[in-house]
Amino acid sequence: MARRPSSLRYLPPEIPLAIAAAALALTLGFQGWELLATRSALVTAGLIARHDARPGKSVRAQLEKLADGTARLAADGDDNAKAVMAEMQKLGVTLHRKQ
């Protein structure tokens, strides 16, 4: 009977299974960590966006007041306000007077 060379020893099946299980555990752990990091970044971005929207609301309110005043002046017969209204309509912006 011929002897096998010592370099061709066979491993018991538990060792490759343990290596595969460890690789799977590391992969899932890394993916979970990445998921939590991404979620944290998205929450932070959402908070920043919500905070940045506040000045925009006040600017919009000021713009609406200005547009209402311009529309009121144009309705009262002010030529300059009528010219502003005409230019805004050319640009596709409609200004309606609040009641």
C-alpha positions as CSV (number, residue, x, y, z in Angstrom):
1,M,0.0,0.0,0.0
2,A,1.3,3.4,-1.0
3,R,1.5,6.1,1.6
4,R,0.1,9.5,0.8
5,P,2.4,12.5,0.9
6,S,2.2,14.5,4.1
7,S,1.2,17.7,2.2
8,L,-2.2,16.1,1.2
9,R,-3.7,15.7,4.6
10,Y,-7.4,16.1,4.8
11,L,-9.0,18.5,7.3
12,P,-12.0,17.4,9.4
13,P,-15.2,19.0,8.2
14,E,-15.6,21.2,11.3
15,I,-12.7,23.4,10.4
16,P,-14.0,24.6,7.0
17,L,-17.4,25.0,8.6
18,A,-16.0,27.1,11.4
19,I,-14.1,29.3,8.9
20,A,-17.3,29.8,6.8
21,A,-19.3,30.6,9.9
22,A,-16.7,33.1,11.1
23,A,-16.6,34.8,7.6
24,L,-20.4,35.0,7.6
25,A,-20.5,36.5,11.1
26,L,-17.8,39.1,10.2
27,T,-19.7,40.0,7.0
28,L,-23.0,40.4,8.8
29,G,-21.4,42.3,11.6
30,F,-19.7,44.7,9.2
31,Q,-23.0,45.2,7.2
32,G,-24.9,45.9,10.4
33,W,-22.3,48.4,11.5
34,E,-22.4,50.1,8.1
35,L,-26.2,50.2,8.2
36,L,-26.2,51.9,11.6
37,A,-23.6,54.4,10.5
38,T,-25.6,55.3,7.4
39,R,-28.8,55.6,9.4
40,S,-27.1,57.9,11.8
41,A,-25.8,60.1,8.9
42,L,-29.3,60.2,7.4
43,V,-30.9,61.3,10.7
44,T,-28.2,64.0,11.1
45,A,-28.9,65.2,7.5
46,G,-32.6,65.3,8.2
47,L,-32.1,67.4,11.3
48,I,-29.9,69.8,9.5
49,A,-32.4,70.1,6.6
50,R,-35.3,70.7,9.0
51,H,-33.2,73.4,10.8
52,D,-32.3,75.0,7.5
53,A,-36.0,75.2,6.3
54,R,-36.9,77.7,9.1
55,P,-35.3,80.8,7.5
56,G,-36.9,79.8,4.2
57,K,-40.3,80.0,5.7
58,S,-39.8,83.5,7.0
59,V,-38.4,84.6,3.6
60,R,-41.4,83.1,1.9
61,A,-43.8,85.0,4.3
62,Q,-41.9,88.2,3.6
63,L,-42.2,87.5,-0.2
64,E,-45.9,86.9,0.1
65,K,-46.4,90.1,2.0
66,L,-44.4,92.0,-0.7
67,A,-46.4,90.3,-3.5
68,D,-49.7,91.1,-1.7
69,G,-48.7,94.8,-1.3
70,T,-47.7,95.0,-4.9
71,A,-50.9,93.4,-6.1
72,R,-52.9,95.8,-3.9
73,L,-51.0,98.9,-5.2
74,A,-51.6,97.6,-8.8
75,A,-55.3,97.2,-8.1
76,D,-55.4,100.8,-6.7
77,G,-53.9,102.1,-9.9
78,D,-50.2,102.5,-9.2
79,D,-48.4,102.5,-12.6
80,N,-45.1,101.1,-11.2
81,A,-46.9,98.3,-9.4
82,K,-48.7,97.5,-12.6
83,A,-45.4,97.3,-14.4
84,V,-44.0,95.0,-11.8
85,M,-47.0,92.8,-12.1
86,A,-46.7,92.7,-15.9
87,E,-43.0,91.7,-15.7
88,M,-43.7,89.0,-13.2
89,Q,-46.5,87.6,-15.4
90,K,-44.0,87.5,-18.3
91,L,-41.7,85.4,-16.1
92,G,-44.6,83.1,-15.3
93,V,-45.1,84.3,-11.7
94,T,-48.7,85.2,-10.8
95,L,-49.3,87.5,-7.9
96,H,-52.8,87.3,-6.4
97,R,-54.1,89.8,-3.9
98,K,-55.2,88.3,-0.6
99,Q,-58.7,89.1,0.4
